[in-house]
């Protein structure tokens, strides 16, 4: 029971931005999107899976040094602010900068977690998200 409680306690904060900031799919669809832009439902499927993997990586992390915590905190806050930047203030540019921060901090998180394999899908998705964000920004200047 303790393990389940710990897992839920660590998982729930990753969903805060989705609760606080409305994801405006109409806005997303109104933008000029690249051919490889997924439909909104894909994000709703992928992100919870990634949040579960991130949470599992946090639980399995044995050596939690200061660099690990710095990476995790920067990654968490930059991840959470994306929804605000993109959907609330509707700024593809600021969202792009934020996406780059998420990608870089996810790489540091991976390195500082002793290369947890659970974070590899997150990094791959962040690379894709960065390419998508660059494309959306450039197509909507």
BELHUSUL-V249013 format. One record per residue. OMEGA is omega in whole degrees, -180 to 180 (NA if undefined). Layout:
BEGIN
omega: [OMEGA	OMEGA]
END
This chain:
BEGIN
omega: [179	-179	179	179	179	179	-179	180	179	-178	-173	-179	-179	-179	-175	-177	178	179	-176	-175	-179	174	-176	-178	177	178	180	-178	-179	-179	168	-176	176	-178	-176	179	-179	173	-177	-178	-180	179	-180	178	-173	-174	177	177	179	179	176	180	178	180	178	179	177	-179	-177	-178	-178	-176	-178	179	-177	180	177	-179	177	180	-179	-178	178	180	-179	-176	178	176	-177	-177	-179	-178	177	-177	-175	-172	-178	179	174	179	177	-180	180	177	176	178	179	179	178	178	177	-180	-178	-179	177	175	177	177	178	-179	-177	176	-176	175	178	180	178	-178	-178	177	178	178	179	179	179	174	177	-179	178	177	178	-180	176	-179	-180	180	-177	-179	-177	178	NA]
END
